[in-house]
């Protein structure tokens, strides 16, 4: 799926046009949001602007962080919500118990694969999250869109876009063994964002 969407050939549009598409989406995985996602983006951006008035890159990050949810719309593939929204986690290593619905990971073939079911799996400690393959979702998609289109967001902004649904890390500290120094610095901004 990642390879398919890496082509970035579904559409070309501006940020606000994409924001307006979110009027059609209610994220079923978010118990606090029974309104269209555009409201969430605007509220997030405004809250960050009030708290950090001099960090305009952070305001923009808040505005665009969930734009990847357009993947559920038919024009962008009509992916089911379970493949787009919700928590993200690394693949290629043991599934931490802090992952939502951890008991269902037992059905995943990697659960019993000796290459993938250890704490570090195929990775080495301190390798950096950029070198860890994450489960597919709206976060990784929007990160790819921003990066491939020459964003001027700083690395902390891209980090927030890519890992804001990585709850096992920012809520429980799981998988932190993979973080390098840049990740640790950017993580401070992710904590502000949450």
C-alpha positions as CSV (number, residue, x, y, z in Angstrom):
1,X,0.0,0.0,0.0
2,X,2.8,2.4,0.9
3,X,4.4,1.9,-2.6
4,X,1.1,2.7,-4.2
5,X,0.6,5.9,-2.3
6,X,4.2,7.0,-2.6
7,X,3.5,7.8,-6.2
8,X,1.5,10.8,-5.0
9,X,-0.6,10.7,-8.1
10,X,-4.2,10.8,-6.7
11,X,-4.7,14.6,-7.0
12,X,-3.0,18.0,-6.9
13,X,-4.5,20.7,-4.6
14,X,-3.8,23.4,-2.1
15,X,-3.9,23.0,1.7
16,X,-7.3,24.7,2.2
17,X,-8.9,22.7,-0.6
18,X,-7.7,19.5,1.1
19,X,-8.9,20.8,4.5
20,X,-12.4,21.3,3.0
21,X,-12.4,17.7,1.9
22,X,-12.3,16.7,5.5
23,X,-15.9,18.1,5.9
24,X,-16.9,14.7,4.6
25,X,-15.0,12.6,7.2
26,X,-15.8,11.7,10.8
27,X,-13.0,9.7,12.3
28,X,-14.7,6.6,13.9
29,X,-11.6,5.9,15.9
30,X,-11.7,9.1,17.9
31,X,-14.3,9.0,20.7
32,X,-14.0,12.7,21.3
33,X,-14.8,13.8,17.7
34,X,-18.3,13.4,16.3
35,X,-17.8,16.3,14.0
36,X,-16.1,16.7,10.7
37,X,-12.3,16.6,10.8
38,X,-12.0,20.1,9.5
39,X,-13.3,21.4,12.8
40,X,-10.6,19.4,14.6
41,X,-7.9,20.9,12.4
42,X,-9.1,24.4,13.0
43,X,-9.5,24.0,16.7
44,X,-6.0,22.4,17.0
45,X,-4.3,25.2,15.0
46,X,-6.1,27.9,17.0
47,X,-5.2,26.3,20.3
48,X,-1.5,26.0,19.3
49,X,-1.5,29.6,18.1
50,X,-2.8,30.8,21.4
51,X,-0.3,28.8,23.4
52,X,2.7,29.4,21.0
53,X,2.0,32.6,19.2
54,X,5.6,32.9,17.8
55,X,5.8,29.4,16.4
56,X,4.0,29.8,13.0
57,X,5.4,26.5,11.8
58,X,3.6,24.8,14.7
59,X,0.3,26.5,13.8
60,X,0.7,25.1,10.3
61,X,1.6,21.7,11.6
62,X,-1.5,21.6,13.7
63,X,-3.6,22.6,10.7
64,X,-2.3,19.9,8.4
65,X,-1.5,17.0,10.8
66,X,-4.6,15.0,9.9
67,X,-5.0,15.9,6.2
68,X,-3.9,12.3,5.3
69,X,-7.3,11.1,6.4
70,X,-8.5,12.0,2.9
71,X,-7.4,8.4,2.1
72,X,-10.8,7.2,3.2
73,X,-12.5,9.2,0.4
74,X,-13.2,7.3,-2.8
75,X,-11.2,9.8,-4.9
76,X,-8.1,8.8,-2.9
77,X,-8.6,5.1,-2.8
78,X,-11.6,4.8,-0.4
79,X,-9.5,2.9,2.1
80,X,-11.4,1.6,5.1
81,X,-11.0,3.7,8.3
82,X,-9.1,0.9,10.0
83,X,-6.3,1.3,7.4
84,X,-6.1,5.0,7.7
85,X,-6.9,6.3,11.2
86,X,-6.1,5.2,14.8
87,X,-2.9,4.4,16.5
88,X,0.3,3.6,14.7
89,X,3.1,1.3,15.7
90,X,6.4,-0.1,14.4
91,X,6.5,-3.3,12.4
92,X,9.5,-5.6,12.3
93,X,9.8,-5.9,16.1
94,X,7.7,-7.3,19.0
95,X,4.3,-5.7,19.4
96,X,4.4,-3.8,22.7
97,X,1.5,-4.4,25.0
98,X,0.7,-0.7,25.0
99,X,-0.6,-1.0,21.4
100,X,-4.3,-0.6,21.3
101,X,-6.1,-4.0,21.0
102,X,-2.8,-5.8,21.6
103,X,-4.5,-9.1,22.0
104,X,-5.3,-9.1,18.3
105,X,-1.7,-8.9,17.3
106,X,-1.5,-12.7,18.1
107,X,-3.2,-13.2,14.7
108,X,-0.4,-11.4,12.9
109,X,2.2,-13.7,11.3
110,X,5.0,-11.5,12.7
111,X,3.9,-12.3,16.2
112,X,5.6,-15.7,16.0
113,X,8.4,-14.8,13.6
114,X,11.7,-15.0,15.4
115,X,13.1,-12.2,13.3
116,X,10.3,-9.8,14.3
117,X,9.1,-10.9,17.8
118,X,12.0,-9.6,19.9
119,X,12.2,-6.2,21.6
120,X,14.4,-4.8,18.8
121,X,13.4,-7.1,16.0
122,X,15.2,-6.1,12.8
123,X,16.4,-2.8,14.2
124,X,19.2,-1.7,16.4
125,X,18.8,0.6,19.4
126,X,19.3,4.2,18.6
127,X,18.8,3.7,14.9
128,X,16.4,6.6,14.7
129,X,12.7,6.5,14.0
130,X,13.3,7.4,10.3
131,X,14.8,3.9,10.0
132,X,11.8,2.1,11.6
133,X,8.9,1.0,9.3
134,X,5.7,2.2,10.8
135,X,2.2,0.7,10.3
136,X,0.5,2.5,7.4
137,X,-1.9,5.3,8.1
138,X,-2.8,8.9,7.5
139,X,0.3,10.1,9.4
140,X,2.8,8.4,7.1
141,X,0.9,9.5,4.1
142,X,0.8,13.2,5.1
143,X,4.5,13.0,6.0
144,X,5.3,11.7,2.5
145,X,3.2,14.4,0.9
146,X,4.9,17.1,2.8
147,X,8.4,15.8,2.4
148,X,8.0,15.0,-1.3
149,X,6.6,18.4,-2.1
150,X,9.5,20.3,-0.5
151,X,7.9,21.4,2.7
152,X,9.6,24.2,4.7
153,X,8.4,22.7,8.0
154,X,11.3,22.0,10.3
155,X,12.1,18.5,11.3
156,X,10.0,18.8,14.4
157,X,7.0,19.6,12.3
158,X,7.5,16.6,10.1
159,X,8.1,14.5,13.3
160,X,4.7,15.6,14.7
161,X,2.9,14.9,11.4
162,X,4.4,11.4,11.2
163,X,4.2,10.3,14.8
164,X,1.2,12.1,16.3
165,X,-0.8,8.8,16.3
166,X,2.1,6.8,17.7
167,X,0.5,6.6,21.1
168,X,2.6,3.7,22.4
169,X,5.6,6.1,22.3
170,X,4.2,9.4,23.4
171,X,1.8,8.0,26.0
172,X,3.7,5.0,27.4
173,X,7.3,5.4,26.2
174,X,7.2,2.2,24.2
175,X,9.7,1.7,21.4
176,X,11.8,4.6,22.7
177,X,14.9,2.5,22.4
178,X,14.9,3.3,18.6
179,X,15.0,7.1,19.1
180,X,18.2,8.9,18.2
181,X,19.2,12.4,19.5
182,X,17.2,14.2,16.8
183,X,14.1,12.2,17.6
184,X,14.5,13.0,21.3
185,X,14.7,16.7,20.5
186,X,11.7,16.6,18.2
187,X,9.8,14.5,20.7
188,X,9.6,17.5,23.0
189,X,7.5,19.3,20.4
190,X,5.3,16.2,20.0
191,X,4.6,16.3,23.7
192,X,3.7,20.0,23.4
193,X,1.4,19.1,20.5
194,X,-0.4,16.4,22.5
